[in-house]
Amino acid sequence: MARYLVHSPSSFFLLCFHLLLAALVATAQNAPVKVRVGVILDFMSPVGHRRRTGIQMGVEDYYAAHPGSATRVELHFRDSAGDVLDAASAAVDLIKNTQVQAIIGPTTSAEAEFVSRIGDRARVPVLSYSATSPALSAAKTPFFVRAAANDSFQTAAIAAILVAFRWRAAAVLYEDSAYGTDILPALADALQRVGAKIMDRTAVPSDATDARLDAALYHLMAMPTRVFVVHMVYPVAARLFRRAKMAGMMSEGYVWVATDGVGSFMDMSSPEDIEAMQGVVSLQPYVRVTDAVKNFSARLRARWRRENSSDDDVAGSILMRLWAYDTAWAIARAAETAHVPGPAFQTPKRSTRLTDLDRLGVSATGTALLKAVLATTFDGISGKFKLVDGQRQMPGYEVLNIIGKGARTVGFWTPESGISQDLDTGSAREMKQILWPGEPRSTPKGWVVSPNAPMLRVAVLVKRGFKQFVGVSVNSTTGETQVTGYCIDLFDEVMKNLPYPVSYQYVPRDPSLDSYDKIVDQVRDQVSTCYHNLDYSLKEADMIVGDVTITASRMTKVDFTMPFTESGWSMIVAVQKDTSPTMWIFVYPLSASLWLASLAFFCFTGFVVWVIEHRINPEFRGTPWQQFGLIFYFAFSTLVFSHSRKPSFEEKLESNLSRFVVIIWVFVVLILTSSYTASLTSMLTVEKLLPRVTDVRELQRRGDFIGYQEGSFIKSSLLEMGFAEDRMREYSSEEGYADALSRGSANGGVEAVFDEIPYLKLFLSQYCDGYAMLGPIYKTDGFGFVFPRDSPMTGDVSREILTLNEAEKMSKIEKAWFGEPGTCRSQTKSVVGMSSNLSFESFGGLFLVTGVASGLMLLLYLATFAYRERDELRAAEATTASGSVSLPRLRAWLQHYDSKDLRSPVFRMNDESVRNGVVETPRNDGTTPFSERISSELEMNATSSEEKQTYEPGTSFKHGGDIAPASAEMETPTASQPH
């Protein structure tokens, strides 16, 4: 074999060739799959070259970190030259000729919109890290992926800044391009949500001349607002601020708030640009400055200098470079995840192919690559890379204040926390000190009074009465119309406190308008009356100020502010002196229910005391009729003894339980008698006024005439209540009310006048003698200022009304027009139309206390009695034949209860006196029907034990008066007399 190999060199070379071929095949099979990715940049600008370097570094760093990747992204760059058509042409070239499987770029939103439609048609994903226009979305072009922040996201941050300083209006200067105009709807919605308004929108072309910029600035200078929101690309914005400084609009009083189109490019600003933007507040998407960011910036700077030795300037937006780097990393990672094969396009089958767009194929790998991109999530150098609905999610914005030689951070905004000084959880919910243009000491107001502002027409109704609310008069000397009144002063005060200026004039309305509803119709169906709007072609009035009541029917036509007066309506009637005497006036202070309750508790308390004291106190013994009398006498005598310094009955009580019951009861009686005395005194001394009518139903039943104020909604409410229209009469002044009520229904007047509470109180403050407000108060919402539907001023005016009310400024205005509330010359008179006596409900708590106390003491005594007398009760039961609880047994128990408790100290004392031959001297209050007289003769003359058993105490209920004490004629021997 060896010999064959030596002598056959051709066979040896053939073997080597086969081995080499096998090695090449194996190497080819293990080589990474190339994924072609197109990149469209503007190489006419130095920024485009720098972003190219960042994208290349992103791909290189990914494969350096993942050397075993089965795919390799191959970048193909094209130049858009900053033109939309060139960008579209570059996209067609990349898809048709290079057959790229994804595209990064282009730079602007206008270019990205065109390229995304091409990519959507060819099913090639288009990833943009700089196209921020809200008009671009995956909903319109599914193959478009935004790897940057959506401009609409920062509108909430702009609105939060305005709200933080209470600015309710702003003018917007925007670039006249897709980038500038597409943010306006989102910005308007964000401001509206916080109660602010876009006053004016001024478009500035991208190639605007200095004259065009000056014209836009002078237009804004003539407006009352001084808060300007700028949304432009940085080159245009820098020129605008330079012209604004020359026009004097970067001075004190002006406020400039710029979007991230300015803040994100501060690292490419020249000293001249920074000097022109002193005091500007701008936004920048928040990116944490980590070691990875610093390392990337240093490597990018070194590489740029190495590849461009003649150009050391690397100025530009570092944020865009970071986003470009992360976008390149994301496409490389998605290609690896999706296992994308080589380029494969399906050529469309069409009969005619007129343009390159028609001849574009459809990528077979585009859908899989798009899904992988949308699912890609990683921690990039610019933060968390995560796509939701085809858009990258931003954590928040950094608020910058351009001052000195650069910008400093004054706060942060996040959708979760809003404005804060830091991103820490406990950070203050406000920004740091901001230096505004001109460096004022205080925050600018945001507006000035401008002579060019439109004059709003405020309608007021000419009234013939109640001019304290709204009064219209003409100066006889000057002929000038003067509008005064409480409503006018309040409205003027509100307008002065609004956060923006409002020019207005009062327009008196013809008094021929017989209904407030008709004057309300003058502002219905009108668009915004706020001075922010550009359309001021209103028919009659921009708003209504006066005594207009808020009703449900009017709310369907116009908007009302919050009410500024008391709500409700009622009636006033004439009253007359009550001169009719009555002999039963002493019964009136208490109601029937209170009289009955008092009687019941008098009897109950006396019964409880008798039950407790009967067996141990000789004062509570005697015949049944005597004991019944004692129960009533004892209870009712507390009416007198409750005011006595030493109540006699309390001293005669032997049980602590009964004493406790009496103490509680005397307290109740003291309060009851004091209240009765006060009420009766008031009835006897205060002059009483009786109303002619006390009830609305009485008016309807008698068919009396009633009155109301002309033009008021009260008429329709009275018709709904059932009053006949022919029994109604309208009046327009306080004098008319007084005259009609004094004459009465029979003499051409009325019996009652219905009106709202503010009018009735004003009437009674002037005519407090002979009139009174009676009846129920029907609810309404009070007076409010009238604005057209959806007017932005409604909320602002309502807030100022509330502020004035809390600051008591409104009370001062009320006193200036209506005087001190509640003043009347006849305050000592009372109207007796409805029941004013004391009712049981007023003393229910007292009766509950005494009832519970007496009941508990009674139960405690009965329980103690049953326990202590259990043997005697069993003995008494033994005398009855029945074994159950029957009438005889109950009678035996009662007989035992009726007997004396000889263990009582009182009866033990009497026993000792008898055994010693001394009879107890009667009590100092005289002989009572309950004391038993015991003489020494009774003991000596006792005849038999049977008689003794008959005389045993406890038979008073059985034998009536058989054990009554000896007659009063028997003299009681004293201790000094001999036996």
KAFENFEN-V964675 format. One record per backbone hydrogen bond with DSSP energy under -0.5 kcal/mol. NH is the residue of the N-H (numbers start at 1). CO is the residue of the C=O. E is the energy in kcal/mol with one decimal. If there is no record, write none. Layout:
NH_CO_E + NH_CO_E
//
This chain:
5_1_-2.2 + 6_2_-2.4 + 7_3_-2.5 + 11_8_-0.6 + 12_8_-1.1 + 13_9_-2.1 + 14_10_-1.7 + 15_11_-1.9 + 16_12_-2.1 + 17_13_-2.0 + 18_14_-1.8 + 19_15_-2.1 + 20_16_-2.4 + 21_17_-2.3 + 22_18_-2.2 + 23_19_-2.0 + 24_20_-2.3 + 25_21_-2.2 + 26_22_-2.2 + 27_23_-2.3 + 28_24_-2.4 + 29_25_-2.1 + 30_26_-1.5 + 31_27_-0.7 + 31_28_-0.6 + 33_70_-3.2 + 35_72_-3.3 + 36_34_-0.6 + 37_74_-2.8 + 38_102_-2.9 + 39_76_-2.9 + 40_104_-2.4 + 41_39_-0.6 + 41_78_-2.4 + 43_41_-1.0 + 45_42_-1.1 + 48_42_-0.6 + 48_45_-1.0 + 49_45_-0.9 + 50_46_-1.7 + 51_47_-2.3 + 52_48_-1.7 + 53_49_-1.7 + 54_50_-1.7 + 55_51_-2.3 + 56_52_-2.3 + 57_53_-2.2 + 58_54_-1.9 + 59_55_-1.9 + 60_56_-2.4 + 61_57_-2.8 + 62_58_-1.6 + 63_59_-1.9 + 64_60_-1.8 + 65_61_-1.7 + 66_62_-1.3 + 69_66_-1.3 + 72_33_-2.8 + 74_35_-3.4 + 75_73_-0.6 + 76_37_-2.3 + 78_39_-2.7 + 80_41_-2.7 + 81_41_-0.6 + 83_80_-2.0 + 87_83_-2.0 + 88_84_-2.3 + 89_85_-2.7 + 90_86_-2.4 + 91_87_-2.0 + 92_88_-2.2 + 93_89_-2.3 + 94_90_-2.4 + 95_91_-2.2 + 96_92_-3.0 + 97_93_-2.0 + 98_93_-1.5 + 99_94_-0.7 + 100_94_-1.9 + 101_36_-3.3 + 102_36_-0.7 + 103_125_-2.5 + 104_38_-3.1 + 105_127_-3.1 + 106_40_-0.6 + 112_108_-2.3 + 113_109_-2.2 + 114_110_-1.4 + 115_111_-2.6 + 116_112_-2.6 + 117_113_-1.1 + 118_114_-1.5 + 119_115_-2.9 + 120_116_-2.2 + 121_117_-1.8 + 122_118_-2.1 + 123_119_-0.8 + 124_119_-2.9 + 125_101_-0.6 + 125_123_-0.5 + 126_143_-2.9 + 127_103_-3.2 + 127_125_-0.5 + 128_126_-0.6 + 128_145_-2.4 + 132_130_-1.0 + 136_133_-1.4 + 137_135_-0.5 + 138_389_-0.6 + 140_137_-0.7 + 141_137_-2.2 + 144_141_-2.2 + 145_126_-2.9 + 146_390_-2.8 + 147_128_-3.0 + 147_145_-0.8 + 151_132_-2.8 + 153_150_-1.8 + 154_150_-0.5 + 154_151_-1.1 + 155_152_-0.7 + 156_153_-0.5 + 158_154_-2.0 + 159_155_-2.4 + 160_156_-2.0 + 161_157_-1.8 + 162_158_-1.9 + 163_159_-2.4 + 164_160_-2.0 + 165_161_-0.9 + 165_162_-0.7 + 166_163_-1.5 + 167_162_-2.6 + 168_166_-0.6 + 170_197_-1.8 + 171_227_-2.6 + 172_200_-3.0 + 173_229_-2.9 + 174_172_-0.5 + 174_202_-2.2 + 175_231_-2.0 + 176_204_-2.5 + 177_175_-2.4 + 181_177_-2.9 + 182_178_-1.4 + 183_180_-0.6 + 184_181_-1.2 + 187_183_-2.4 + 188_184_-2.7 + 189_185_-2.1 + 190_186_-2.2 + 191_187_-2.3 + 192_188_-2.1 + 193_189_-1.9 + 194_190_-0.8 + 194_191_-0.7 + 195_192_-1.3 + 196_191_-3.2 + 197_168_-1.4 + 199_170_-3.1 + 199_197_-0.8 + 200_170_-0.7 + 202_172_-3.2 + 203_201_-0.5 + 204_174_-2.6 + 208_205_-1.5 + 213_209_-2.1 + 214_210_-2.5 + 215_211_-2.1 + 216_212_-1.7 + 217_213_-2.1 + 218_214_-2.5 + 219_215_-1.7 + 220_216_-1.6 + 221_217_-2.1 + 222_218_-1.2 + 223_220_-1.5 + 226_446_-2.8 + 227_446_-0.5 + 228_226_-0.6 + 228_255_-2.7 + 229_171_-2.9 + 230_228_-0.5 + 230_257_-2.4 + 231_173_-2.5 + 237_233_-2.4 + 238_234_-2.8 + 239_235_-1.5 + 240_236_-2.2 + 241_237_-2.3 + 242_238_-1.6 + 243_239_-2.0 + 244_240_-2.3 + 245_241_-2.1 + 246_242_-1.5 + 247_243_-1.6 + 248_245_-1.0 + 249_244_-2.8 + 254_251_-1.6 + 255_226_-2.5 + 257_228_-2.9 + 258_281_-3.2 + 259_230_-2.2 + 262_259_-1.8 + 263_259_-1.3 + 264_260_-1.9 + 265_262_-1.3 + 266_263_-1.1 + 268_265_-1.6 + 269_266_-1.4 + 274_270_-2.3 + 275_271_-2.2 + 276_272_-1.7 + 277_273_-1.1 + 278_275_-0.9 + 279_402_-3.3 + 280_277_-2.1 + 281_256_-2.5 + 282_400_-2.3 + 283_258_-0.8 + 284_398_-1.3 + 286_396_-2.3 + 290_288_-1.2 + 294_290_-2.0 + 295_291_-2.7 + 296_292_-2.4 + 297_293_-2.3 + 298_294_-2.2 + 299_295_-2.5 + 300_296_-2.7 + 301_297_-2.2 + 302_298_-2.3 + 303_299_-2.6 + 304_300_-2.5 + 305_301_-2.1 + 306_302_-1.9 + 307_303_-2.6 + 308_304_-2.1 + 311_308_-1.5 + 314_312_-0.6 + 318_316_-0.8 + 321_317_-1.4 + 322_318_-2.1 + 323_319_-2.4 + 324_320_-2.5 + 325_321_-2.4 + 326_322_-2.5 + 327_323_-2.2 + 328_324_-2.1 + 329_325_-2.1 + 330_326_-2.4 + 331_327_-2.1 + 332_328_-1.9 + 333_329_-2.3 + 334_330_-2.5 + 335_331_-2.0 + 336_332_-1.6 + 337_333_-2.3 + 338_334_-2.6 + 339_335_-0.6 + 340_335_-1.6 + 346_362_-2.6 + 347_345_-0.6 + 350_348_-0.9 + 354_352_-0.5 + 359_355_-1.1 + 360_357_-0.9 + 362_346_-1.9 + 363_122_-2.6 + 364_344_-3.1 + 369_365_-2.2 + 370_366_-2.4 + 371_367_-2.3 + 372_368_-1.9 + 373_369_-2.2 + 374_370_-2.6 + 375_371_-1.4 + 376_373_-1.2 + 378_385_-1.4 + 380_378_-1.0 + 380_383_-2.1 + 383_380_-1.3 + 385_378_-3.1 + 386_384_-0.8 + 388_391_-3.0 + 391_388_-1.0 + 392_146_-1.6 + 392_148_-0.7 + 393_386_-1.8 + 397_413_-2.9 + 398_284_-3.4 + 399_411_-2.7 + 400_282_-3.2 + 400_398_-0.6 + 401_408_-2.6 + 402_280_-2.8 + 403_401_-0.7 + 403_406_-2.2 + 406_403_-1.4 + 408_401_-2.1 + 410_399_-2.6 + 411_399_-1.0 + 412_420_-3.1 + 413_397_-2.7 + 414_418_-1.4 + 418_414_-2.8 + 420_412_-2.1 + 421_428_-2.0 + 427_424_-1.3 + 430_428_-1.7 + 432_410_-3.1 + 436_434_-0.8 + 439_436_-2.7 + 448_224_-2.5 + 450_448_-0.6 + 453_450_-1.3 + 456_454_-0.6 + 456_503_-3.1 + 458_456_-0.6 + 458_505_-3.1 + 459_457_-0.6 + 459_543_-2.8 + 460_507_-1.7 + 462_509_-1.2 + 463_461_-0.6 + 469_466_-1.5 + 470_466_-0.9 + 471_484_-3.1 + 473_482_-2.7 + 475_480_-2.9 + 479_475_-2.6 + 482_473_-3.7 + 484_471_-2.9 + 484_482_-0.5 + 486_468_-2.9 + 487_469_-1.7 + 488_469_-0.7 + 489_485_-2.4 + 490_486_-2.2 + 491_487_-2.1 + 492_488_-2.6 + 493_489_-2.0 + 494_490_-2.0 + 495_491_-2.5 + 496_492_-1.7 + 497_493_-1.0 + 497_494_-0.7 + 498_494_-0.6 + 498_495_-0.7 + 503_454_-0.5 + 504_502_-0.5 + 505_456_-2.5 + 507_458_-3.6 + 508_506_-0.5 + 509_460_-3.0 + 513_510_-1.8 + 514_512_-1.0 + 516_711_-2.1 + 518_515_-0.6 + 519_515_-1.1 + 520_516_-1.9 + 521_517_-1.5 + 522_519_-0.9 + 523_520_-1.6 + 525_557_-0.9 + 526_523_-1.0 + 533_530_-1.8 + 536_534_-0.7 + 538_536_-2.0 + 540_522_-0.8 + 541_522_-0.9 + 542_457_-2.4 + 543_457_-1.3 + 544_786_-2.0 + 545_459_-2.3 + 548_546_-1.5 + 549_547_-0.6 + 550_782_-2.8 + 551_549_-0.6 + 555_551_-1.8 + 556_552_-0.8 + 557_554_-1.5 + 558_554_-2.2 + 559_787_-3.0 + 561_785_-1.7 + 564_783_-2.0 + 569_778_-2.2 + 570_755_-2.3 + 571_774_-1.1 + 572_753_-2.1 + 573_772_-2.6 + 574_751_-0.5 + 575_770_-2.3 + 576_690_-2.3 + 578_688_-2.6 + 579_577_-0.8 + 581_579_-0.7 + 585_582_-0.8 + 587_584_-1.7 + 588_584_-0.5 + 588_585_-0.9 + 589_585_-0.6 + 590_587_-0.9 + 591_838_-2.8 + 595_591_-2.3 + 596_592_-2.4 + 597_593_-2.3 + 598_594_-2.4 + 599_595_-2.3 + 600_596_-2.3 + 601_597_-2.3 + 602_598_-2.3 + 603_599_-2.1 + 604_600_-2.4 + 605_601_-2.4 + 606_602_-2.1 + 607_603_-2.3 + 608_604_-2.3 + 609_605_-2.2 + 610_606_-2.2 + 611_607_-2.4 + 612_608_-1.9 + 613_609_-2.2 + 614_610_-1.9 + 616_613_-0.6 + 617_613_-1.9 + 620_617_-1.9 + 621_618_-1.2 + 627_623_-2.4 + 628_624_-2.7 + 629_625_-2.2 + 630_626_-1.8 + 631_627_-1.9 + 632_628_-1.6 + 633_629_-2.8 + 634_630_-3.3 + 635_631_-1.8 + 636_632_-2.6 + 637_633_-1.6 + 638_634_-0.6 + 638_635_-0.9 + 639_636_-1.4 + 640_637_-1.2 + 641_637_-2.6 + 642_638_-2.2 + 643_640_-1.2 + 644_641_-1.0 + 651_647_-0.9 + 651_648_-0.6 + 652_648_-0.8 + 652_649_-0.7 + 653_649_-0.7 + 653_650_-0.6 + 659_655_-1.8 + 660_656_-2.3 + 661_657_-2.0 + 662_658_-2.4 + 663_659_-2.4 + 664_660_-2.1 + 665_661_-2.2 + 666_662_-3.0 + 667_663_-1.8 + 668_664_-1.9 + 669_665_-2.8 + 670_666_-2.3 + 671_667_-1.9 + 672_668_-2.5 + 673_669_-2.9 + 674_670_-2.1 + 675_671_-2.4 + 676_672_-2.2 + 677_673_-2.6 + 678_674_-2.3 + 679_675_-2.4 + 680_676_-2.6 + 681_677_-2.5 + 682_678_-2.1 + 683_679_-2.1 + 684_680_-1.8 + 685_681_-1.9 + 686_682_-2.3 + 689_830_-2.6 + 690_576_-3.9 + 691_689_-0.5 + 692_574_-2.2 + 699_695_-1.2 + 700_696_-1.8 + 701_697_-2.6 + 702_698_-2.2 + 703_699_-1.3 + 704_699_-1.5 + 706_727_-2.3 + 707_752_-2.4 + 708_729_-1.5 + 709_754_-0.6 + 710_731_-2.2 + 712_709_-1.7 + 715_712_-0.9 + 717_713_-1.5 + 718_714_-2.5 + 719_715_-2.1 + 720_716_-1.8 + 721_717_-1.2 + 722_718_-0.5 + 722_719_-1.0 + 723_718_-2.0 + 727_724_-1.5 + 728_725_-1.5 + 729_706_-2.2 + 731_708_-2.5 + 737_733_-1.6 + 738_734_-2.4 + 739_735_-2.4 + 740_736_-2.2 + 741_737_-2.4 + 742_738_-2.1 + 743_739_-1.7 + 744_740_-1.7 + 747_744_-0.8 + 748_745_-0.9 + 749_744_-2.7 + 750_740_-1.7 + 751_705_-2.6 + 752_705_-0.7 + 753_572_-2.1 + 754_707_-3.0 + 755_570_-2.1 + 757_568_-2.5 + 760_756_-2.3 + 761_757_-2.8 + 762_758_-1.9 + 763_759_-2.5 + 764_760_-2.6 + 765_761_-1.8 + 766_762_-0.8 + 766_763_-0.9 + 767_763_-2.7 + 770_768_-0.6 + 772_573_-2.2 + 774_571_-1.8 + 774_772_-0.6 + 778_569_-2.9 + 778_776_-0.6 + 781_550_-1.0 + 784_548_-2.1 + 786_544_-2.4 + 787_559_-3.0 + 788_542_-0.6 + 791_788_-1.4 + 794_791_-1.1 + 796_792_-0.7 + 797_793_-2.7 + 798_794_-2.2 + 799_795_-2.1 + 800_796_-1.9 + 801_797_-2.1 + 802_798_-2.1 + 803_799_-2.0 + 804_800_-2.5 + 805_801_-2.1 + 806_802_-2.2 + 807_803_-1.8 + 808_805_-1.0 + 809_804_-1.5 + 810_804_-1.3 + 812_808_-1.4 + 813_809_-1.8 + 814_810_-2.2 + 815_811_-2.4 + 816_812_-1.9 + 817_813_-1.2 + 817_814_-0.5 + 818_814_-3.3 + 819_815_-1.5 + 823_820_-1.3 + 827_824_-0.5 + 829_826_-1.0 + 830_687_-1.7 + 832_689_-2.8 + 832_830_-0.6 + 833_831_-1.0 + 838_589_-3.4 + 842_839_-0.9 + 843_839_-0.6 + 843_840_-1.1 + 844_841_-0.6 + 847_843_-2.2 + 848_844_-2.0 + 849_845_-2.0 + 850_846_-2.4 + 851_847_-2.3 + 852_848_-2.3 + 853_849_-2.5 + 854_850_-2.5 + 855_851_-2.3 + 856_852_-2.5 + 857_853_-2.2 + 858_854_-2.2 + 859_855_-2.4 + 860_856_-2.5 + 861_857_-2.2 + 862_858_-2.4 + 863_859_-2.4 + 864_860_-2.2 + 865_861_-3.0 + 866_862_-2.5 + 867_863_-1.8 + 868_864_-2.6 + 869_865_-2.3 + 870_867_-0.9 + 873_869_-2.5 + 874_870_-1.8 + 875_871_-2.2 + 876_872_-2.3 + 877_873_-2.0 + 878_874_-1.7 + 879_875_-0.8 + 879_876_-0.5 + 880_877_-1.5 + 886_884_-1.4 + 890_886_-2.6 + 891_887_-2.3 + 892_888_-2.2 + 893_889_-2.5 + 894_890_-2.3 + 895_891_-2.3 + 896_892_-2.2 + 897_893_-2.5 + 898_894_-2.2 + 899_895_-0.7 + 899_896_-0.8 + 901_615_-2.7 + 902_900_-1.1 + 904_901_-2.4 + 908_904_-2.2 + 909_905_-1.8 + 910_906_-1.6 + 911_907_-2.0 + 912_908_-2.1 + 913_909_-1.9 + 914_910_-1.9 + 915_911_-2.3 + 916_912_-1.7 + 917_914_-1.3 + 918_913_-3.2 + 919_917_-0.5 + 926_923_-1.8 + 931_928_-0.8 + 934_932_-0.6 + 935_933_-0.5 + 938_935_-0.5 + 939_935_-0.9 + 940_936_-1.5 + 941_937_-2.5 + 948_944_-1.7 + 949_945_-2.0 + 950_946_-1.9 + 951_947_-2.3 + 952_949_-0.7 + 959_955_-3.0 + 960_956_-0.8 + 962_959_-1.1 + 964_961_-1.6 + 970_967_-1.3 + 973_971_-0.6 + 977_974_-1.1
//
